[in-house]
Amino acid sequence: MFKYFSTTLIWLILVIFSKSTHAQTGKDTIRLLNGAVVVATVIDTLNGVTTIKNQKDSTKNDIIENDRIFSISNENGESIMYVYDTILGNEFTIEEMRYFMVGEQDAEMGFKARGAFWGNLVLGAAGAVTGSFLCPLPVFAFSAASGLPRVNVKHNTVSKIDYIKHDTYIMGYERVARKKRKISSLIGGGAGIVAGLGGFFILRATDNEIQFK
């Protein structure tokens, strides 16, 4: 009897210790509506925010607004935070929102906005090499317009080919792809302006040298 009691007591202590350890070191997967994934220890989800341990300093906490979160998952399963409510602006069902987020993730991983980068680089360089102080204007105009053309979803950037059958997947993919186009376009335009101005000053210095001679 005593041996049985001792074994049971030891087993209970191990279970309690295991749960306590998980509570301190366990990680939760937080899926955000913008497609990003945060892996951290969730402390609570009260008062409209989710409090998590800071990933660099465990003595500090960070917060994420609950309306930015789709779900929180751990070894016990997935808890859906997203609420389908058109009044709140959440017009997608839970399943539709899943496809939307996967589209965002696939575009973030696979979409390359090379055309926007090189196109604006050439435009920026061509304008800056003339020395005109108006050369940034075409660059910004090009960047603003770069999000307008239709996004071509390439099959090799899709994590599962059946996803492209879902409208919300395409919408999520296009949202991120257009954002990446604008950012790449601005970077390319900025690099082009720098290169063009460099060329302008080199040409100007060369002309002055020739005149001096």
C-alpha positions as CSV (number, residue, x, y, z in Angstrom):
1,M,0.0,0.0,0.0
2,F,2.8,2.4,1.0
3,K,4.7,1.5,-2.2
4,Y,1.7,2.2,-4.3
5,F,1.1,5.5,-2.6
6,S,4.8,6.5,-3.1
7,T,4.7,5.7,-6.8
8,T,1.5,7.7,-7.3
9,L,2.9,10.6,-5.4
10,I,6.1,10.6,-7.5
11,W,4.0,10.4,-10.7
12,L,1.9,13.4,-9.7
13,I,5.0,15.4,-8.8
14,L,6.4,14.7,-12.3
15,V,3.2,15.7,-14.0
16,I,3.0,19.0,-12.1
17,F,6.6,19.7,-12.8
18,S,6.2,19.0,-16.5
19,K,3.2,21.3,-16.8
20,S,5.1,24.0,-14.8
21,T,8.1,23.7,-17.1
22,H,5.9,24.0,-20.2
23,A,4.2,27.1,-18.8
24,Q,7.6,28.8,-18.4
25,T,9.4,27.6,-21.5
26,G,6.6,26.4,-23.8
27,K,6.2,28.1,-27.2
28,D,3.0,29.2,-28.9
29,T,2.6,29.9,-32.6
30,I,0.8,33.1,-33.2
31,R,-0.6,33.6,-36.8
32,L,-1.2,37.2,-37.7
33,L,-3.7,38.4,-40.2
34,N,-0.9,39.9,-42.4
35,G,0.5,36.4,-42.9
36,A,3.4,36.7,-40.4
37,V,4.0,34.1,-37.8
38,V,5.3,34.8,-34.3
39,V,6.6,32.0,-32.1
40,A,6.7,33.0,-28.4
41,T,5.3,32.2,-25.0
42,V,1.8,33.6,-24.5
43,I,1.1,34.9,-21.0
44,D,-2.5,35.9,-21.5
45,T,-5.0,37.2,-24.0
46,L,-7.0,39.6,-21.8
47,N,-8.3,43.2,-22.3
48,G,-8.1,43.0,-26.1
49,V,-4.4,42.2,-26.3
50,T,-2.2,39.1,-26.2
51,T,0.7,39.5,-23.9
52,I,3.8,37.5,-24.8
53,K,7.3,37.1,-23.4
54,N,9.9,39.2,-25.2
55,Q,11.9,36.9,-27.4
56,K,15.2,38.6,-26.6
57,D,14.6,39.4,-22.9
58,S,12.3,37.0,-21.0
59,T,12.0,39.5,-18.1
60,K,10.1,41.8,-20.4
61,N,6.7,41.4,-22.1
62,D,5.4,42.5,-25.5
63,I,1.8,42.9,-26.6
64,I,-0.1,42.2,-29.8
65,E,-3.6,43.5,-30.4
66,N,-6.1,40.6,-30.6
67,D,-7.7,42.0,-33.7
68,R,-4.4,41.5,-35.5
69,I,-4.3,37.8,-34.7
70,F,-5.9,34.9,-36.6
71,S,-5.1,32.1,-34.2
72,I,-2.8,30.9,-31.4
73,S,-1.6,27.3,-31.6
74,N,0.3,25.0,-29.2
75,E,0.5,21.4,-28.3
76,N,-3.1,21.5,-27.1
77,G,-4.5,22.6,-30.4
78,E,-5.5,25.9,-32.2
79,S,-7.5,28.7,-30.7
80,I,-9.1,30.9,-33.3
81,M,-9.0,34.6,-32.4
82,Y,-10.3,35.9,-35.7
83,V,-14.1,36.7,-35.7
84,Y,-16.1,36.8,-38.9
85,D,-18.1,40.0,-38.5
86,T,-18.8,42.3,-41.5
87,I,-19.7,45.1,-39.1
88,L,-16.1,45.0,-37.8
89,G,-14.7,44.8,-41.3
90,N,-13.9,41.1,-41.1
91,E,-15.7,40.1,-44.4
92,F,-14.0,36.8,-44.8
93,T,-15.1,33.6,-43.2
94,I,-12.5,31.7,-41.1
95,E,-11.7,29.4,-44.0
96,E,-11.5,32.2,-46.5
97,M,-9.1,34.1,-44.1
98,R,-6.9,31.0,-43.9
99,Y,-6.5,31.1,-47.7
100,F,-5.9,34.8,-47.7
101,M,-3.0,34.4,-45.2
102,V,-1.4,31.5,-47.1
103,G,-1.5,33.8,-50.2
104,E,0.3,36.5,-48.2
105,Q,2.9,34.0,-47.0
106,D,3.5,32.5,-50.5
107,A,4.0,36.0,-52.0
108,E,6.3,37.0,-49.2
109,M,8.4,33.9,-49.8
110,G,8.3,33.6,-53.6
111,F,7.3,36.8,-55.4
112,K,10.2,38.8,-56.9
113,A,9.6,42.3,-58.0
114,R,12.7,42.5,-60.3
115,G,10.9,44.4,-63.1
116,A,9.9,47.2,-60.8
117,F,13.4,47.4,-59.4
118,W,15.3,47.6,-62.7
119,G,12.6,49.7,-64.4
120,N,12.8,52.5,-61.8
121,L,16.6,52.2,-61.5
122,V,16.9,53.0,-65.2
123,L,14.3,55.8,-64.9
124,G,16.0,57.3,-61.9
125,A,19.5,57.1,-63.5
126,A,18.2,58.7,-66.7
127,G,16.6,61.6,-64.9
128,A,19.5,62.2,-62.5
129,V,22.3,62.2,-65.1
130,T,20.8,65.4,-66.5
131,G,21.3,67.1,-63.2
132,S,17.7,68.2,-62.9
133,F,16.4,68.7,-59.4
134,L,13.0,67.3,-60.6
135,C,14.5,63.8,-61.2
136,P,12.9,62.2,-58.1
137,L,9.4,63.0,-59.4
138,P,9.3,60.3,-62.1
139,V,10.8,57.8,-59.6
140,F,8.0,58.4,-57.1
141,A,5.3,58.4,-59.8
142,F,6.7,55.1,-61.1
143,S,6.7,53.6,-57.6
144,A,3.1,54.7,-57.0
145,A,2.0,53.2,-60.3
146,S,3.9,49.9,-59.8
147,G,1.2,48.5,-57.6
148,L,-1.5,48.9,-60.3
149,P,-0.7,46.2,-62.9
150,R,-2.2,42.8,-62.5
151,V,-0.1,40.3,-60.5
152,N,1.0,37.2,-62.3
153,V,0.9,34.3,-59.8
154,K,3.6,32.0,-60.9
155,H,3.0,28.3,-60.0
156,N,6.5,27.8,-58.7
157,T,5.8,30.3,-55.9
158,V,2.6,28.6,-54.8
159,S,2.9,26.2,-51.9
160,K,0.0,24.1,-53.2
161,I,-1.4,24.5,-56.7
162,D,-5.0,24.0,-55.6
163,Y,-4.8,27.3,-53.6
164,I,-5.1,29.4,-56.8
165,K,-8.7,28.2,-57.2
166,H,-9.6,30.3,-54.1
167,D,-10.3,34.0,-54.6
168,T,-9.1,35.0,-51.2
169,Y,-5.8,33.2,-51.7
170,I,-5.2,35.3,-54.9
171,M,-6.3,38.5,-53.0
172,G,-3.7,37.8,-50.2
173,Y,-1.0,37.0,-52.7
174,E,-1.7,40.2,-54.7
175,R,-1.7,42.4,-51.5
176,V,1.8,41.4,-50.6
177,A,3.1,41.3,-54.2
178,R,2.0,44.9,-54.9
179,K,3.6,46.0,-51.6
180,K,6.8,44.3,-52.6
181,R,6.6,46.0,-56.1
182,K,6.4,49.4,-54.5
183,I,9.3,48.8,-52.1
184,S,11.5,47.3,-54.8
185,S,10.6,50.2,-57.1
186,L,11.6,52.8,-54.5
187,I,14.9,51.0,-53.8
188,G,15.7,50.8,-57.5
189,G,14.7,54.4,-58.1
190,G,16.9,55.6,-55.2
191,A,19.8,53.6,-56.5
192,G,19.3,54.9,-60.0
193,I,19.3,58.5,-58.8
194,V,22.5,58.0,-56.9
195,A,24.1,56.4,-59.9
196,G,22.8,59.1,-62.2
197,L,24.0,61.9,-60.0
198,G,27.4,60.2,-59.8
199,G,27.5,60.1,-63.6
200,F,26.4,63.8,-63.8
201,F,29.2,65.0,-61.6
202,I,31.8,62.9,-63.3
203,L,30.7,64.3,-66.7
204,R,30.7,67.8,-65.3
205,A,34.2,67.4,-63.8
206,T,35.4,66.0,-67.2
207,D,34.0,69.0,-69.1
208,N,35.6,71.5,-66.6
209,E,38.9,69.7,-67.0
210,I,38.7,69.9,-70.8
211,Q,37.8,73.6,-70.7
212,F,40.6,74.3,-68.2
213,K,43.1,72.8,-70.6
